[in-house]
Every structure is written in C-alpha cells, then in structure tokens.
C-alpha cells in the first residue's frame, strides 16, 4: 500500500512548495523508492490551458495531453519521470465531475454539498495514484496558502485522510516563512506559529515544518518553533535561499528531511541515497568554463515563469556544455528593422519563444531575419518556428504578404494555416493539438544529427501548422522539412542547410528536458552558440601593447 505525504504552505505564496516537494521526492527516489508527485490547485478553471501566461505562468503539457500547472515541470525535471493527467487536479475539475454526476442522477434524493460530496471527490483523486500499485509514496502539493477560502475543501480532505489512514501511512509537511527584520536584526517565528495554528484550527496538524529563510536558523530558534508548533526539534527543517533550485535536494539531504520522513512513515530497509548524477550536474553547473549570451525573443518577458521550462532547459544544456548561459530578454514588440542590430549584435544565439496572437510577431520575424543573415545560431519553438517560415517566405521566396492565418486571415500566402481538425472546434479549453506525437527525422539533416535516431516523440500545444501546400516551394528555396509526423505529414521541424545552426520546431522540446536527460536540441544549440562566441572572440582585433 502506498503512503501519502501532503505539502501545504503558509504565511505567503511563492515560497517554493513545488521545489520542496520535488526535492523530497528526489531524495526518496534516490533511496530506491518509487515516488510520484501531484498538484491540487484551488482555482476554478478546469485547467490552466486558457489562462494568459501573465496570470499563471507557463502551461506545462504532459505526454497524455493534459494542460497543467508549471510545478509539474519541476516534478519531471527532478524525478526524470513523466507525469500525466492524474497529477494535476483543480477545483474546477472537482466541481465539474461532481456536477456532471449530479446531472446524471448519481445523487438522486441527496442535497449535494461541499462536505461530503466535494471532499469525497478530492479524496478519491488524492488517493488515485497510490491505488495503482505503481508507487511506494505519493506526494501531494496543495496549491495556495493556508487560510485562503479556496483551499479549505482541500485542507478538509487532508484532515479526513489523516483520520482514515493509519498514522504511519500519512504525513503532512508545512512550508512557512521565517522573516528577518533588518531594523531589529533578528528572525521572527510568529508568522510560522500563526500559520501552524491556522492549519491546526482546520484539524490538520503538520508533522514536519520546513522554514524558508534568508539567514541560518540556530538551535534556539528551531527549539522555539518546535515548542510552539508542537513538533519535535528535528522536525523543524531549515530551507535557506539557494543559488539554484537544483541545490535544494542536497540542502534537504543535509538537513535530514528524507530520514525524518522515512522514520515517521515507518519505512525500513531503504538504501543510501544515490545522487552521483545529480552532484555531477551541480558540479558542472557551478563551475562553467566559459559563457554564452542567448537572446530570448518573447512577448511575456515581464513574468519569467511564462518561459519556465525554456529557462530550465538552458540550465541543463549549459551544464552539459560547461558554459554559463546568460539569458538576455528581448521584447519582440520593441524590435524594428532600425534597432535590431543594436539589440541583437552582442548575442551568441537567438531563441524565438512560443506564444499566441499577433502582438509582437513582426519583431520576432525581424529577429529571425537578423539571425539568418548574420549566421547566428537560431532556434525557434512553436510560434518561433512559424515566424521563421514566414520570414523565409517573405525575404527569400519573395512572397512579401506571406503570413499566418492566425494573424492575417486574408493573406494571399497563408504559409501557416489552421490544422484541418481544428476548423470545426468551437470551444477553446483543452481542444488544441496536445500531448506527445511521433516525428520521423530525415537522414543527413541537422535534426537527425542532433537526435541521432530516425524517430522521436515530442509534446505539442498548437492549432496552426506549416501549410504543406507550399512545402515544395520552401524546399526548392533551401528550407528543408527535416521532421514530419509519420501519420499526417505535418511538418514538425524546418532547418536551413546553408547556415551553421538554424532550426525551428513545431513542438515544445523544453517540456521534456530534465537534469539527467537534457533536451538534445538545447544542448546542440548551446554548443553552436559556444562555437559562435569563440569565433567572434578569435576575429576581434588584437590590442597593441605599449
């Protein structure tokens, strides 16, 4: 039977419950246990698929086509294990299920209420993965902050599960903040005490308290927290700010978080943690031998979480190449033909990011043109790939009015068009081309060299595609379709043969990059940027010495 760990948060949001949950999962996994993590979000959207990135950051997509919270990306990057539809549940999905059952007559004669009907559905979902027999431990992160109205049904469900399961089968980790008052020059524990008291008032008592802090917690402070929050002193865990999220598992190992969890869950016979690959990655990450500057051309740059998986993929690829990847944010809305050289000339590579809508697309097209003409390493993802196609149609083939039908419905050259199966779609939620699809690679191409295989599987999230009506025109002009879906013929990858590194992909490769398996295109892109930077350095004029 699986054991269950619940991770709650207090005092403030954005403390890093997802990172703590993923770090604990990584440590337990490193000891030979089979672990999964799931996220329960309190918002009423059925999923984050229709949310603007400014609202909720990146929408992470799983192999089975679920549009989920970005924390699932952290889970996959840490555990190197794919998640699924079952790993992310929202209030909206819970209510949708209960209301559908009510309409079908499942509760005939009953008044449908938050307790027990909503909480029963929450509990069913919380226990679902543990009942598959695939996992020893299921970690559930509860979104939001204790005290939020939206979170109350989830906290009540946790209370009921604590009551229903044996004491050694269920455990609660509560993440709080220990603020440092600069004027008083001391750390304050009162917010943590109030947070734990608020959680206890709802009937849930934490077994372990993890304290986010900017300054080390001494023994006296830990004992004070333990005394007033009614936990053992060794169950108060310090989580100090780290230079990278990938340090956190090692910090938690040093604090003994995993050992406390194993003891409280009565798990015996576990092996010593095997973290050699993780430590090797950290060693490379923290000791780069050189640096590259990559321009991230996007339209949601004000919120970095909008491109979370891309940024993490650059960290993985940088470590593989033993270079520090410096990201330079360039807002596509402000790129013009007049200032493009000024904005991009100092870069070693260019990634044009995904997105939706017409805002900023002309700037993206201008940036692609600059990278193509100046032989700068270029990588386009989803909309970025489509912008590369439009730029090539306009400036090489000569179709000056070429565009995407998404932005210009009446273009005479719709080189990017709505997918056939999308033409009858009316509802927006969960109806894009989502999830993992196969792609056959053309031998002898850059794509084939990067992946070193004939067929790959990557995740998608789009409605528009390369218009195959114009494929022969592009290939005659030098833009090659080096990857296609074997069933539909959908163009998945385009590249230029007369360029050192120019590749665009319709899918989202960033969604599958992990610490242990960095995404191949990102690794090759950073290697190309490194070579580009070295060549620029070599060509610099030698300064005369007096």
C-alpha positions as CSV (number, residue, x, y, z in Angstrom):
1,X,0.0,0.0,0.0
2,X,1.3,3.4,-0.9
3,X,2.0,6.1,1.8
4,X,0.9,9.7,1.4
5,X,2.7,12.9,2.0
6,X,0.9,16.3,1.8
7,X,2.8,19.5,1.4
8,X,1.0,22.7,2.5
9,X,2.1,26.3,2.6
10,X,1.6,29.2,4.9
11,X,2.4,32.9,5.6
12,X,2.8,33.8,1.9
13,X,2.7,32.3,-1.6
14,X,5.7,31.7,-3.8
15,X,7.7,30.1,-1.0
16,X,8.6,27.1,-3.2
17,X,6.3,24.3,-2.2
18,X,6.8,22.7,-5.6
19,X,10.6,22.7,-5.2
20,X,10.4,21.3,-1.6
21,X,8.0,18.6,-2.8
22,X,10.2,17.7,-5.8
23,X,13.4,17.8,-3.6
24,X,11.9,15.4,-1.1
25,X,10.7,13.2,-3.9
26,X,14.1,13.1,-5.4
27,X,15.7,12.1,-2.1
28,X,13.2,9.3,-1.6
29,X,13.7,8.2,-5.2
30,X,17.5,8.2,-4.7
31,X,17.0,5.7,-1.9
32,X,15.2,3.2,-4.2
33,X,11.6,4.1,-3.5
34,X,9.0,4.6,-6.3
35,X,7.7,8.1,-5.9
36,X,5.2,10.4,-7.8
37,X,4.0,14.0,-7.1
38,X,0.7,15.6,-7.8
39,X,-0.6,19.2,-7.6
40,X,-4.0,20.2,-6.4
41,X,-4.8,23.8,-7.4
42,X,-7.6,25.8,-5.8
43,X,-8.6,27.9,-8.8
44,X,-11.9,27.2,-10.6
45,X,-10.5,26.9,-14.1
46,X,-10.7,23.3,-15.1
47,X,-7.1,23.5,-16.2
48,X,-4.6,26.4,-16.9
49,X,-4.9,26.0,-20.6
50,X,-7.0,29.1,-21.2
51,X,-5.0,31.3,-18.7
52,X,-2.8,34.1,-20.0
53,X,0.9,33.4,-19.1
54,X,0.8,36.7,-17.2
55,X,-1.9,35.2,-15.0
56,X,-0.3,31.9,-14.1
57,X,3.0,31.5,-15.9
58,X,3.7,28.6,-18.2
59,X,1.2,26.0,-19.1
60,X,3.0,22.6,-18.8
61,X,1.8,19.8,-21.1
62,X,2.2,16.1,-20.3
63,X,2.6,13.2,-22.7
64,X,-1.1,12.3,-22.5
65,X,-2.1,15.9,-23.5
66,X,-3.0,17.4,-20.1
67,X,-2.6,21.2,-19.8
68,X,-1.2,21.5,-16.2
69,X,0.4,23.7,-13.6
70,X,4.1,24.6,-14.2
71,X,5.1,22.8,-11.0
72,X,4.6,19.5,-12.9
73,X,7.6,20.6,-14.9
74,X,9.7,20.8,-11.7
75,X,8.4,17.3,-10.8
76,X,9.5,15.9,-14.1
77,X,12.9,17.7,-14.2
78,X,13.8,16.5,-10.7
79,X,12.5,12.9,-10.9
80,X,13.2,12.3,-14.6
81,X,9.8,10.6,-14.7
82,X,6.8,11.7,-16.9
83,X,3.6,13.0,-15.2
84,X,0.1,12.6,-16.5
85,X,-3.5,13.9,-16.4
86,X,-3.9,12.4,-13.0
87,X,-1.0,14.5,-11.5
88,X,-2.8,17.9,-11.6
89,X,-6.3,18.5,-10.3
90,X,-8.1,21.8,-9.9
91,X,-11.2,22.9,-8.0
92,X,-12.8,23.4,-11.4
93,X,-12.2,19.8,-12.4
94,X,-13.6,18.6,-9.0
95,X,-16.8,20.6,-9.3
96,X,-17.1,19.7,-13.0
97,X,-17.0,16.0,-12.0
98,X,-19.5,16.3,-9.1
99,X,-22.0,18.5,-11.1
100,X,-21.8,16.0,-14.1
101,X,-22.6,13.1,-11.7
102,X,-25.4,15.1,-10.2
103,X,-26.9,15.7,-13.6
104,X,-26.6,12.0,-14.4
105,X,-28.6,11.2,-11.3
106,X,-25.8,9.8,-9.1
107,X,-27.0,11.6,-6.1
108,X,-30.8,11.3,-6.5
109,X,-32.6,12.4,-3.4
110,X,-29.5,13.9,-1.9
111,X,-28.5,17.5,-1.3
112,X,-25.1,17.9,-3.0
113,X,-22.7,19.7,-0.6
114,X,-19.1,20.6,-0.2
115,X,-18.9,18.0,2.6
116,X,-19.1,15.2,1.8
117,X,-19.5,15.3,-2.0
118,X,-16.8,17.7,-3.0
119,X,-14.4,16.5,-0.3
120,X,-15.1,12.8,-1.3
121,X,-14.1,13.6,-4.9
122,X,-11.0,15.4,-3.7
123,X,-10.0,12.4,-1.6
124,X,-10.7,10.0,-4.4
125,X,-8.3,12.0,-6.6
126,X,-5.7,12.3,-3.9
127,X,-5.6,8.5,-3.3
128,X,-6.0,7.5,-7.0
129,X,-2.3,7.3,-8.0
130,X,-1.5,5.4,-4.8
131,X,-4.1,2.7,-5.6
132,X,-2.5,1.9,-9.0
133,X,0.3,-0.2,-7.2
134,X,3.0,1.7,-9.2
135,X,4.2,3.8,-6.3
136,X,5.5,3.5,-2.7
137,X,4.9,7.1,-1.9
138,X,2.6,9.7,-3.4
139,X,3.4,13.4,-2.5
140,X,0.5,15.8,-2.9
141,X,1.2,19.6,-3.1
142,X,-1.7,21.7,-2.1
143,X,-1.7,25.0,-4.0
144,X,-2.3,28.3,-2.4
145,X,-1.8,29.4,1.2
146,X,-3.4,28.0,4.4
147,X,-6.2,30.4,5.3
148,X,-7.3,31.0,1.7
149,X,-11.0,30.4,1.2
150,X,-10.3,28.5,-2.0
151,X,-8.1,26.0,-0.2
152,X,-10.5,25.0,2.6
153,X,-12.0,21.9,0.9
154,X,-8.6,20.5,0.1
155,X,-7.4,21.0,3.7
156,X,-10.6,19.3,4.9
157,X,-9.9,16.4,2.6
158,X,-6.4,16.1,4.0
159,X,-7.9,16.1,7.6
160,X,-10.3,13.3,6.6
161,X,-7.5,11.2,5.0
162,X,-5.3,11.7,8.2
163,X,-8.2,10.4,10.2
164,X,-9.0,7.5,7.9
165,X,-5.4,6.2,7.3
166,X,-3.0,4.7,9.8
167,X,-0.7,7.2,11.4
168,X,2.3,5.7,9.7
169,X,0.7,5.9,6.2
170,X,0.1,9.7,6.1
171,X,2.3,12.7,6.8
172,X,2.0,16.5,6.5
173,X,4.9,18.8,5.6
174,X,4.1,22.5,6.2
175,X,6.3,25.1,4.5
176,X,6.4,28.6,6.1
177,X,8.5,31.8,6.1
178,X,10.8,33.0,8.9
179,X,11.2,36.7,8.0
180,X,14.3,38.7,9.0
181,X,13.6,42.1,10.4
182,X,16.5,44.3,9.4
183,X,15.8,47.0,11.9
184,X,15.6,44.6,14.8
185,X,18.4,42.4,13.3
186,X,16.5,39.2,14.2
187,X,14.5,36.4,12.7
188,X,10.8,36.2,13.6
189,X,8.9,33.0,14.3
190,X,5.5,34.5,15.0
191,X,4.2,34.2,11.3
192,X,5.1,30.5,11.4
193,X,3.3,30.0,14.7
194,X,0.2,31.7,13.4
195,X,0.3,29.7,10.2
196,X,0.5,26.4,12.0
197,X,-2.2,27.4,14.4
198,X,-4.5,28.3,11.4
199,X,-3.8,24.9,9.9
200,X,-4.5,23.2,13.2
201,X,-7.8,25.0,13.6
202,X,-8.8,23.2,10.4
203,X,-8.0,19.9,12.0
204,X,-4.7,19.3,10.2
205,X,-1.5,19.2,12.3
206,X,1.9,19.2,10.5
207,X,4.4,16.5,11.3
208,X,7.3,18.5,9.7
209,X,7.8,22.2,9.4
210,X,10.1,23.5,6.6
211,X,11.2,27.1,7.2
212,X,12.2,29.3,4.3
213,X,14.7,31.8,5.5
214,X,17.4,34.2,4.2
215,X,19.5,33.6,7.3
216,X,20.5,30.4,9.1
217,X,18.3,29.1,11.9
218,X,20.2,28.5,15.2
219,X,19.2,25.7,17.6
220,X,17.4,28.1,19.9
221,X,15.0,29.3,17.1
222,X,14.4,25.7,15.9
223,X,13.5,24.7,19.5
224,X,11.2,27.7,19.8
225,X,9.4,26.8,16.6
226,X,9.2,23.1,17.7
227,X,7.8,24.0,21.2
228,X,5.1,26.5,20.0
229,X,4.1,24.4,16.9
230,X,4.1,21.1,18.8
231,X,6.6,19.1,16.7
232,X,10.0,17.5,17.6
233,X,13.0,19.8,17.2
234,X,14.5,17.6,14.5
235,X,11.2,18.0,12.5
236,X,12.0,21.7,12.0
237,X,13.9,22.0,8.8
238,X,15.8,25.0,7.5
239,X,15.4,25.8,3.9
240,X,17.8,28.7,3.2
241,X,17.9,30.6,-0.1
242,X,20.0,28.7,-2.6
243,X,21.8,30.0,-5.7
244,X,19.9,27.4,-7.8
245,X,16.8,25.3,-7.2
246,X,19.0,22.2,-8.0
247,X,20.9,22.7,-4.8
248,X,17.7,22.3,-2.7
249,X,17.7,18.4,-2.7
250,X,21.3,18.4,-1.4
251,X,20.4,21.1,1.3
252,X,17.4,18.9,2.3
253,X,19.6,15.8,2.5
254,X,22.0,17.7,4.8
255,X,19.0,18.7,7.0
256,X,17.9,15.1,7.1
257,X,14.4,15.7,5.7
258,X,14.2,12.4,4.0
259,X,15.3,10.4,7.0
260,X,12.7,12.1,9.2
261,X,10.0,11.3,6.6
262,X,11.1,7.6,6.4
263,X,11.1,7.2,10.2
264,X,7.7,8.8,10.6
265,X,6.3,6.6,7.8
266,X,7.9,3.5,9.3
267,X,9.7,2.7,6.1
268,X,12.7,0.4,6.8
269,X,15.4,-1.2,4.7
270,X,16.0,1.7,2.4
271,X,19.3,2.1,0.7
272,X,21.8,5.0,0.9
273,X,21.0,7.9,-1.4
274,X,22.4,7.6,-4.9
275,X,22.9,11.1,-6.2
276,X,26.1,10.9,-8.2
277,X,24.5,12.1,-11.4
278,X,22.8,15.0,-9.6
279,X,26.1,16.0,-7.9
280,X,27.9,15.7,-11.2
281,X,25.3,18.0,-12.8
282,X,25.7,20.6,-10.0
283,X,29.5,20.4,-10.3
284,X,29.3,21.4,-14.0
285,X,26.6,24.0,-13.3
286,X,28.6,25.7,-10.6
287,X,31.9,25.6,-12.4
288,X,31.4,26.7,-16.0
289,X,34.5,27.2,-18.2
290,X,33.0,29.9,-20.4
291,X,29.9,32.0,-21.1
292,X,27.4,32.5,-23.9
293,X,24.7,35.2,-24.2
294,X,21.4,33.9,-25.6
295,X,18.6,36.3,-26.7
296,X,15.2,35.1,-25.6
297,X,12.8,36.8,-28.0
298,X,9.4,36.8,-26.4
299,X,6.3,38.7,-25.6
300,X,5.6,37.7,-21.9
301,X,9.0,38.6,-20.6
302,X,7.7,40.6,-17.6
303,X,6.9,37.3,-16.0
304,X,9.8,34.8,-16.2
305,X,7.5,31.9,-15.2
306,X,5.9,32.3,-18.6
307,X,9.1,30.6,-20.1
308,X,10.0,28.5,-17.1
309,X,10.7,25.2,-19.0
310,X,12.8,27.1,-21.6
311,X,14.9,28.7,-18.9
312,X,15.4,25.4,-17.1
313,X,16.3,23.7,-20.3
314,X,19.1,26.3,-20.9
315,X,20.4,25.5,-17.4
316,X,20.6,21.8,-18.2
317,X,22.2,22.4,-21.6
318,X,24.6,24.9,-20.2
319,X,25.8,22.4,-17.6
320,X,26.3,19.7,-20.4
321,X,28.4,22.2,-22.3
322,X,30.1,23.5,-19.2
323,X,29.2,27.1,-20.1
324,X,27.1,29.6,-18.2
325,X,24.1,30.6,-20.2
326,X,23.3,34.3,-19.8
327,X,19.7,35.0,-20.9
328,X,19.1,38.4,-22.4
329,X,15.4,39.2,-22.6
330,X,14.4,41.0,-25.7
331,X,10.8,42.0,-26.0
332,X,9.7,41.3,-29.6
333,X,7.2,44.2,-29.5
334,X,10.0,46.7,-29.5
335,X,12.2,45.1,-32.2
336,X,12.3,47.0,-35.5
337,X,14.4,46.9,-38.7
338,X,16.1,50.1,-37.5
339,X,17.2,48.8,-34.0
340,X,17.5,45.1,-34.5
341,X,21.3,45.2,-34.9
342,X,21.7,47.3,-31.8
343,X,19.6,44.9,-29.7
344,X,21.0,41.6,-31.0
345,X,24.5,42.1,-32.3
346,X,26.1,41.3,-28.9
347,X,24.4,37.9,-28.6
348,X,25.8,34.4,-29.3
349,X,22.4,32.8,-30.2
350,X,18.8,33.6,-30.6
351,X,15.7,31.6,-29.3
352,X,12.3,32.9,-30.6
353,X,9.8,31.7,-28.0
354,X,6.3,30.3,-28.3
355,X,3.2,32.4,-27.9
356,X,-0.3,33.2,-29.3
357,X,-1.8,36.2,-31.1
358,X,-0.5,39.0,-33.3
359,X,1.2,41.2,-30.7
360,X,5.0,41.3,-31.2
361,X,5.1,38.9,-34.2
362,X,6.7,41.4,-36.6
363,X,9.5,41.9,-34.1
364,X,10.0,38.1,-34.0
365,X,10.2,38.0,-37.8
366,X,12.7,40.8,-37.8
367,X,14.8,38.9,-35.2
368,X,14.7,35.7,-37.3
369,X,15.9,37.6,-40.4
370,X,18.9,39.1,-38.4
371,X,19.9,35.6,-37.2
372,X,19.6,34.1,-40.6
373,X,21.6,36.8,-42.4
374,X,24.3,37.0,-39.8
375,X,24.8,33.2,-39.4
376,X,23.9,33.5,-35.7
377,X,22.7,30.2,-34.1
378,X,18.9,30.2,-34.3
379,X,16.3,28.1,-32.5
380,X,12.5,28.7,-32.9
381,X,9.9,26.9,-30.8
382,X,6.2,26.6,-32.0
383,X,5.3,30.2,-32.9
384,X,9.1,30.8,-33.2
385,X,9.3,28.1,-35.9
386,X,6.3,29.6,-37.7
387,X,7.9,33.1,-37.7
388,X,11.0,31.5,-39.3
389,X,8.8,30.1,-42.1
390,X,7.1,33.5,-42.6
391,X,10.4,35.3,-42.7
392,X,11.8,32.9,-45.3
393,X,8.7,33.2,-47.4
394,X,8.8,37.0,-47.4
395,X,12.5,37.6,-47.8
396,X,13.9,34.6,-49.8
397,X,11.0,33.2,-51.8
398,X,9.6,36.7,-52.4
399,X,6.1,36.5,-51.0
400,X,6.0,39.8,-49.3
401,X,2.5,39.4,-48.0
402,X,3.1,35.9,-46.6
403,X,1.7,35.4,-43.1
404,X,0.0,33.1,-40.7
405,X,-3.8,32.7,-41.0
406,X,-3.9,33.2,-37.2
407,X,-2.7,36.8,-37.5
408,X,-3.9,37.7,-41.1
409,X,-6.9,35.7,-42.3
410,X,-6.8,37.2,-45.8
411,X,-3.1,36.8,-46.6
412,X,-2.6,35.5,-50.2
413,X,0.1,33.2,-48.9
414,X,-1.1,31.5,-45.7
415,X,2.2,29.6,-45.2
416,X,1.0,28.8,-41.6
417,X,-2.6,27.6,-41.6
418,X,-5.2,26.3,-39.2
419,X,-5.0,22.5,-38.8
420,X,-7.7,20.6,-40.6
421,X,-9.1,19.0,-37.4
422,X,-9.2,22.4,-35.7
423,X,-11.5,24.0,-38.2
424,X,-14.7,22.7,-36.5
425,X,-13.5,23.4,-33.0
426,X,-15.6,26.0,-31.2
427,X,-14.6,25.5,-27.5
428,X,-11.2,26.8,-26.5
429,X,-10.4,24.8,-23.4
430,X,-8.4,21.6,-24.0
431,X,-9.0,21.5,-27.7
432,X,-5.6,22.3,-29.2
433,X,-3.3,19.6,-30.6
434,X,-1.9,18.4,-27.2
435,X,0.5,15.8,-25.9
436,X,3.2,13.6,-27.4
437,X,3.2,12.7,-31.1
438,X,5.8,10.8,-33.2
439,X,8.1,12.6,-35.6
440,X,10.2,10.9,-38.3
441,X,13.6,12.5,-39.0
442,X,15.2,12.9,-42.4
443,X,18.7,11.3,-42.6
444,X,21.6,13.6,-43.1
445,X,19.9,16.6,-41.6
446,X,20.8,18.7,-38.6
447,X,17.8,17.3,-36.7
448,X,18.9,13.7,-37.4
449,X,22.4,14.5,-36.2
450,X,21.1,16.2,-33.0
451,X,18.8,13.3,-32.0
452,X,20.9,10.5,-33.6
453,X,17.8,8.4,-34.3
454,X,15.2,8.0,-37.0
455,X,12.1,8.7,-34.9
456,X,11.3,10.8,-31.9
457,X,8.3,11.7,-29.7
458,X,7.8,15.3,-28.5
459,X,4.9,17.2,-26.9
460,X,2.7,19.7,-28.7
461,X,0.4,22.6,-27.9
462,X,-0.9,24.4,-31.0
463,X,-3.7,24.9,-33.5
464,X,-1.8,26.2,-36.6
465,X,0.7,24.3,-38.7
466,X,3.0,24.7,-41.7
467,X,0.9,24.7,-44.8
468,X,2.0,21.7,-46.9
469,X,0.6,23.3,-50.0
470,X,3.8,25.4,-50.1
471,X,6.3,22.7,-49.0
472,X,7.9,22.2,-52.4
473,X,8.4,26.0,-52.8
474,X,10.3,26.1,-49.5
475,X,12.4,23.1,-50.1
476,X,13.3,24.4,-53.6
477,X,14.4,27.6,-51.9
478,X,16.6,25.9,-49.3
479,X,14.4,25.5,-46.2
480,X,14.2,21.7,-45.5
481,X,11.4,19.9,-43.7
482,X,13.7,17.6,-41.7
483,X,11.0,16.2,-39.4
484,X,7.4,15.1,-40.2
485,X,4.6,13.3,-38.4
486,X,4.5,9.9,-40.0
487,X,0.7,9.6,-39.9
488,X,-0.4,13.1,-41.0
489,X,2.6,14.5,-42.8
490,X,2.6,17.6,-40.5
491,X,5.9,19.4,-40.7
492,X,7.4,19.2,-37.3
493,X,10.9,20.6,-38.0
494,X,12.4,23.1,-40.5
495,X,16.0,23.9,-41.0
496,X,18.4,25.7,-43.3
497,X,21.3,23.8,-44.9
498,X,23.4,26.8,-45.7
499,X,23.5,28.0,-42.1
500,X,25.7,26.9,-39.2
501,X,22.7,26.3,-36.9
502,X,19.2,27.2,-37.9
503,X,16.3,25.1,-36.7
504,X,12.6,25.6,-35.9
505,X,10.3,23.0,-34.3
506,X,6.5,23.0,-34.1
507,X,6.6,21.1,-30.8
508,X,7.8,22.1,-27.4
509,X,11.1,20.3,-26.7
510,X,11.6,22.3,-23.5
511,X,8.9,20.2,-21.8
512,X,11.0,17.0,-21.8
513,X,14.3,18.4,-20.6
514,X,15.5,17.0,-17.3
515,X,18.6,17.2,-15.1
516,X,19.6,13.6,-16.1
517,X,18.4,13.9,-19.7
518,X,18.9,17.4,-21.1
519,X,16.9,18.1,-24.3
520,X,19.2,17.3,-27.3
521,X,18.3,20.5,-29.4
522,X,19.0,22.8,-26.4
523,X,22.4,21.0,-25.9
524,X,23.3,21.3,-29.6
525,X,22.1,24.9,-29.7
526,X,24.3,26.0,-26.8
527,X,27.2,24.1,-28.3
528,X,26.7,26.1,-31.5
529,X,26.4,29.3,-29.6
530,X,29.6,28.5,-27.8
531,X,31.4,28.0,-31.1
532,X,29.9,31.2,-32.4
533,X,31.2,33.1,-29.4
534,X,34.6,31.6,-29.7
535,X,34.8,32.6,-33.4
536,X,33.7,36.1,-32.6
537,X,36.5,36.3,-30.0
538,X,39.0,34.9,-32.4
539,X,38.1,37.6,-35.0
540,X,38.5,40.5,-32.6
541,X,41.4,42.8,-33.4
542,X,44.4,42.3,-31.3
543,X,45.1,45.2,-29.0
544,X,48.6,46.6,-29.2
545,X,50.6,46.8,-26.0
546,X,52.9,49.7,-25.3
